[in-house]
Amino acid sequence: MVFLGYHASHEQLPPSRLLAAVQEAERSGFDGAMCSDHFAPWGLAQGESAHAWSWLGAAMATTGFPMGVVTAPGQRYHPAISAQAMATLAEMFPGRFWCALGSGEALNEHVTGDAWPPKPRREERLEEVVDVIRRLHAGERVDHDGLVRVHDARLWSRPADPPRLRAAAASEPTAAWAASWADGLITVGHDPDEIRAIIAAYRDAGGRGPCAVQVHVSLADSDHEARRIAAEQWRQATVPAELMWDLMQPEDFDRLADPGDVEALEHGVLIASDVDGAAARLAAVAEAGADELFLHGVGQDQEDFLGRARGGLLDAVRRLA
C-alpha cells in the first residue's frame, strides 16, 4: 500500500498554525509528513517562511509519525551545522527522521551574500556536503577544503542509526546524477509519464531506497474555486522552469508568473473538485513508481484540505493505488 504523507508548507502558514496542521494531519490518517525549508516564500500572497529546524523539533515531539525535510546545505547552512541538526533529531526520534538534500534555490541561499553558483558547481558542492555529513554522522573528525571548508569537526551527540539522506530532484538528469550517493529520491509533480521517467532515471542509474513524490493539490467544491486558490497561492508554478532556481525575491516570481496560463498552472497543481477523480489521478502517480506520496494542499485553509483528506481522499487513494 502506498505511503501517504502530508506536506507542511512553511511558505504559507505561520509556524504555530503549521504545527497545529501537522498534528491534525496525523489524526486525519496520514502516514507521515515532510516540510519545506525556505528563507522566503515563493510569492507575496504566501507571506510566511519560518525556520524549519526549530519547527521540526516541536512537530516531531507532538506527533508520532515519521517526518522529513527538503533542505540545501552548502551555502545558507554550513554542512557541519546541518549534520548536527540532523543528528539531534535522529537521536531524539529514532527511526522517524529523514532528510532530502538538493542543490538549492537562489530565493533562499542568496542571503549569505556569496555568489550564486551555476548548477554544475552546486551539484559538485552538494556531493562534498553529502560526504562531510556522512563522515560526521559516522563519528569521524573531519577536515575538508574544497567548495566547502570544514576544520577538525566532530559530532558529540549522534544517533545509533544515522538519518537517511535522500536526494531532491526535479529532472531526469539530476535524478540519475543523485543515484550514486542518495538513500532515496523525492521529486515533484503529478504527470505519471514525467514521474515514471524521473524514477526510472534514478533506478536505472543504480538508485536505492524509497522514491517519493510531492504532489501540489488544489481541491475545492468547484473547479473554478480550486483553480482560483491555485492561481493565488501557487502561481509560481507558471514561471518557466529554467528560471526557478536563479530568482532571488518573491516579487521576482510574482512578476514572471502568469496565473492566467491555465495549462501551466494545471501542470504544476492537481486541480480538482471531485474527490474520486483526484484520488484516481494520485493513484496513477503511485503506479508510475512512487513508493510514497506527499500531498500538499496549496490553499492556506489547511482545515478544509485536511477535512477532505480524512473525509474520503486518503481512503480512495489507498483503495485505488
C-alpha positions as CSV (number, residue, x, y, z in Angstrom):
1,M,0.0,0.0,0.0
2,V,1.3,3.4,-0.9
3,F,2.6,5.6,1.9
4,L,0.5,8.8,2.1
5,G,2.3,11.8,3.7
6,Y,1.3,15.4,4.4
7,H,3.4,18.3,3.2
8,A,3.8,21.2,5.6
9,S,4.5,24.3,3.6
10,H,6.4,26.9,5.7
11,E,5.9,29.5,3.0
12,Q,2.2,29.7,3.6
13,L,1.4,29.4,7.2
14,P,2.9,30.9,10.4
15,P,4.7,28.1,12.4
16,S,2.1,27.9,15.1
17,R,-0.7,27.2,12.6
18,L,1.5,24.8,10.7
19,L,2.3,22.9,13.9
20,A,-1.4,22.5,14.6
21,A,-1.9,21.4,11.0
22,V,0.7,18.6,11.1
23,Q,-0.8,17.4,14.4
24,E,-4.2,17.3,12.7
25,A,-2.7,15.6,9.7
26,E,-1.7,12.7,11.9
27,R,-5.1,12.4,13.4
28,S,-6.6,12.6,9.9
29,G,-4.9,9.4,8.8
30,F,-1.7,10.5,7.0
31,D,1.2,8.1,7.4
32,G,3.9,10.7,7.9
33,A,4.9,14.3,6.9
34,M,7.5,16.4,5.3
35,C,8.2,20.1,5.3
36,S,9.9,22.7,3.2
37,D,13.0,24.6,4.3
38,H,12.8,28.2,3.0
39,F,14.1,31.6,4.0
40,A,11.5,33.3,1.8
41,P,8.1,32.4,0.3
42,W,7.7,32.0,-3.4
43,G,5.3,34.9,-3.7
44,L,3.9,37.8,-1.6
45,A,0.5,36.1,-1.2
46,Q,2.0,33.3,0.6
47,G,3.6,35.6,3.1
48,E,5.5,33.3,5.6
49,S,8.8,31.5,6.0
50,A,9.6,30.1,9.4
51,H,12.8,28.3,10.4
52,A,12.2,24.6,9.5
53,W,14.6,23.1,12.0
54,S,13.2,24.9,15.0
55,W,9.7,23.8,13.9
56,L,10.7,20.2,13.3
57,G,11.7,19.7,17.0
58,A,8.2,20.8,18.1
59,A,6.4,18.9,15.3
60,M,8.2,15.6,16.0
61,A,7.8,16.0,19.8
62,T,4.0,16.4,19.4
63,T,3.4,13.7,16.8
64,G,4.3,10.1,16.4
65,F,4.7,9.5,12.7
66,P,7.9,9.8,10.5
67,M,8.9,13.2,9.3
68,G,11.4,14.6,6.8
69,V,12.6,17.9,5.4
70,V,13.9,19.0,2.0
71,T,17.0,21.2,2.6
72,A,20.0,22.6,0.7
73,P,23.2,22.6,2.9
74,G,26.3,24.2,1.4
75,Q,25.6,27.9,1.4
76,R,22.9,29.1,3.8
77,Y,23.8,26.2,6.1
78,H,27.4,25.0,6.8
79,P,27.4,21.2,6.4
80,A,28.7,20.6,9.9
81,I,25.7,22.5,11.3
82,S,23.3,20.7,9.1
83,A,24.9,17.4,10.2
84,Q,24.5,18.4,13.8
85,A,20.8,19.4,13.4
86,M,20.0,16.1,11.6
87,A,21.8,14.0,14.2
88,T,20.0,15.7,17.0
89,L,16.5,15.0,15.5
90,A,17.5,11.4,14.7
91,E,18.8,10.8,18.2
92,M,15.6,12.2,19.8
93,F,13.2,10.5,17.5
94,P,14.8,7.1,16.4
95,G,13.8,5.8,13.1
96,R,11.4,8.7,12.4
97,F,13.5,11.4,10.7
98,W,14.8,11.6,7.1
99,C,16.3,14.4,5.1
100,A,16.3,15.1,1.4
101,L,19.2,17.2,0.0
102,G,19.0,19.5,-3.0
103,S,21.4,21.9,-4.7
104,G,19.2,24.8,-3.6
105,E,17.5,27.9,-4.9
106,A,18.8,31.5,-5.0
107,L,15.5,32.5,-3.4
108,N,16.8,31.1,-0.1
109,E,20.5,31.0,-0.5
110,H,21.4,34.5,-1.7
111,V,21.0,35.9,1.8
112,T,24.6,34.9,2.6
113,G,25.9,37.4,0.1
114,D,28.1,34.7,-1.5
115,A,28.0,34.3,-5.3
116,W,25.2,32.0,-6.5
117,P,26.9,29.2,-8.4
118,P,25.7,27.6,-11.6
119,K,24.0,24.2,-11.3
120,P,27.1,22.0,-12.1
121,R,29.0,23.8,-9.4
122,R,26.1,23.5,-7.0
123,E,25.9,19.8,-7.6
124,E,29.7,19.4,-7.1
125,R,29.3,21.3,-3.8
126,L,26.4,19.1,-2.7
127,E,28.5,15.9,-3.3
128,E,31.1,17.4,-1.0
129,V,28.4,18.2,1.5
130,V,27.0,14.7,1.5
131,D,30.4,13.2,2.1
132,V,31.1,15.6,5.0
133,I,27.7,14.9,6.6
134,R,28.0,11.1,6.3
135,R,31.5,11.2,7.8
136,L,30.4,13.3,10.7
137,H,27.4,11.0,11.3
138,A,29.8,8.1,11.3
139,G,31.8,9.7,14.2
140,E,34.8,10.9,12.2
141,R,36.8,14.0,12.8
142,V,36.5,15.8,9.5
143,D,38.8,18.2,7.7
144,H,37.7,19.3,4.2
145,D,39.0,22.0,1.9
146,G,37.0,22.3,-1.3
147,L,33.9,24.2,-2.4
148,V,33.0,23.9,1.3
149,R,35.5,24.1,4.1
150,V,35.4,22.2,7.4
151,H,38.1,22.3,10.1
152,D,38.6,19.4,12.5
153,A,34.8,19.0,13.2
154,R,33.2,16.1,15.0
155,L,29.7,15.4,16.4
156,W,29.4,14.6,20.0
157,S,25.7,13.7,20.1
158,R,25.0,11.2,17.5
159,P,22.1,8.7,16.9
160,A,22.6,5.0,16.9
161,D,21.2,4.9,13.3
162,P,22.2,7.9,11.2
163,P,19.3,9.6,9.3
164,R,18.9,8.6,5.6
165,L,19.9,11.2,3.1
166,R,17.6,11.3,0.1
167,A,18.0,13.4,-3.0
168,A,15.7,16.0,-4.2
169,A,15.5,16.0,-8.0
170,A,13.1,17.7,-10.4
171,S,14.5,16.2,-13.6
172,E,15.8,13.0,-15.1
173,P,19.5,14.1,-15.3
174,T,19.5,15.2,-11.7
175,A,17.8,12.0,-10.6
176,A,20.4,9.9,-12.4
177,W,23.3,12.0,-11.0
178,A,22.0,11.6,-7.5
179,A,21.8,7.8,-7.7
180,S,25.4,7.4,-6.8
181,W,25.0,8.9,-3.3
182,A,21.4,9.0,-2.3
183,D,19.4,6.8,0.1
184,G,16.2,7.5,-1.7
185,L,14.6,10.1,-4.1
186,I,12.0,12.8,-3.8
187,T,10.6,14.6,-6.8
188,V,7.5,16.7,-7.5
189,G,4.7,16.6,-10.0
190,H,1.5,14.7,-10.9
191,D,2.0,13.8,-14.6
192,P,2.5,10.0,-14.4
193,D,4.7,9.9,-17.5
194,E,7.1,12.5,-16.2
195,I,7.2,10.9,-12.8
196,R,7.8,7.5,-14.3
197,A,10.7,8.9,-16.3
198,I,12.4,10.6,-13.4
199,I,12.1,7.5,-11.2
200,A,13.4,5.3,-14.0
201,A,16.4,7.5,-14.4
202,Y,17.2,7.2,-10.7
203,R,16.6,3.4,-10.6
204,D,18.4,2.7,-13.9
205,A,21.5,4.5,-12.6
206,G,21.5,2.3,-9.5
207,G,19.5,4.4,-7.2
208,R,18.4,2.7,-4.0
209,G,15.8,3.4,-1.3
210,P,12.2,4.7,-1.5
211,C,11.0,7.0,-4.3
212,A,8.7,9.7,-3.1
213,V,6.6,12.3,-5.0
214,Q,5.3,15.6,-3.6
215,V,2.0,16.5,-5.3
216,H,0.6,20.0,-5.1
217,V,-3.2,19.7,-4.8
218,S,-6.0,22.2,-5.0
219,L,-9.3,20.5,-4.1
220,A,-12.4,22.6,-3.7
221,D,-16.2,22.5,-4.3
222,S,-15.8,23.6,-7.9
223,D,-13.0,23.5,-10.5
224,H,-13.3,27.3,-10.7
225,E,-12.7,27.7,-7.0
226,A,-9.8,25.2,-7.0
227,R,-8.2,27.0,-9.9
228,R,-8.6,30.4,-8.1
229,I,-6.9,29.0,-5.0
230,A,-4.0,27.6,-7.1
231,A,-3.6,30.9,-9.0
232,E,-3.5,32.9,-5.8
233,Q,-1.2,30.6,-3.7
234,W,0.9,28.6,-6.1
235,R,1.2,30.9,-9.1
236,Q,5.0,30.4,-9.2
237,A,4.2,27.1,-10.9
238,T,3.7,29.1,-14.1
239,V,7.3,30.6,-14.0
240,P,9.5,29.0,-16.7
241,A,11.4,26.1,-15.1
242,E,14.8,27.3,-16.3
243,L,14.4,30.5,-14.2
244,M,13.1,29.0,-11.0
245,W,16.5,28.3,-9.4
246,D,18.0,31.8,-10.0
247,L,15.4,34.2,-8.9
248,M,16.1,35.9,-5.6
249,Q,12.9,37.6,-4.3
250,P,9.2,36.7,-4.0
251,E,8.5,39.8,-6.1
252,D,10.5,38.3,-9.0
253,F,8.3,35.2,-9.0
254,D,5.2,37.3,-8.9
255,R,6.4,39.5,-11.8
256,L,7.2,36.4,-14.0
257,A,4.2,34.3,-13.0
258,D,1.1,34.1,-15.2
259,P,-1.7,32.7,-13.2
260,G,-4.0,33.1,-16.2
261,D,-1.9,30.4,-18.0
262,V,-4.3,27.6,-17.1
263,E,-2.2,24.9,-18.9
264,A,0.9,25.8,-16.9
265,L,-1.0,26.2,-13.7
266,E,-2.6,22.8,-14.1
267,H,0.7,21.2,-15.0
268,G,2.1,22.4,-11.6
269,V,-1.0,21.8,-9.5
270,L,-3.5,18.9,-9.5
271,I,-6.7,20.9,-9.6
272,A,-10.0,19.1,-8.9
273,S,-13.4,19.3,-7.4
274,D,-14.2,15.6,-7.3
275,V,-12.5,13.5,-4.6
276,D,-12.7,10.3,-6.5
277,G,-11.3,11.9,-9.6
278,A,-8.4,13.4,-7.7
279,A,-7.8,10.1,-6.0
280,A,-7.6,8.3,-9.3
281,R,-5.0,10.8,-10.6
282,L,-3.0,10.4,-7.4
283,A,-3.2,6.6,-7.7
284,A,-1.8,6.9,-11.2
285,V,1.2,8.8,-9.8
286,A,1.8,5.9,-7.3
287,E,1.5,3.4,-10.1
288,A,4.2,5.3,-12.0
289,G,6.7,4.0,-9.4
290,A,6.2,6.2,-6.4
291,D,6.5,4.4,-3.0
292,E,5.4,7.4,-1.2
293,L,3.1,10.4,-2.0
294,F,3.3,13.6,0.0
295,L,0.1,15.7,-0.6
296,H,0.3,19.5,-0.3
297,G,-2.9,21.3,-0.2
298,V,-1.9,24.6,-1.8
299,G,-4.6,26.7,-0.1
300,Q,-3.9,28.4,3.2
301,D,-7.1,26.9,4.7
302,Q,-5.5,23.6,5.9
303,E,-8.6,22.7,7.9
304,D,-10.5,22.4,4.7
305,F,-7.8,20.3,3.0
306,L,-7.4,18.0,6.0
307,G,-11.2,17.6,6.2
308,R,-11.3,16.5,2.6
309,A,-8.3,14.1,3.2
310,R,-10.0,12.3,6.1
311,G,-13.4,12.6,4.6
312,G,-12.6,10.3,1.7
313,L,-9.5,11.3,-0.3
314,L,-6.9,9.2,1.6
315,D,-9.2,6.1,1.7
316,A,-9.9,6.5,-2.0
317,V,-6.2,6.7,-3.0
318,R,-5.4,3.7,-0.8
319,R,-8.2,1.7,-2.4
320,L,-7.1,2.6,-6.0
321,A,-3.3,2.6,-5.7
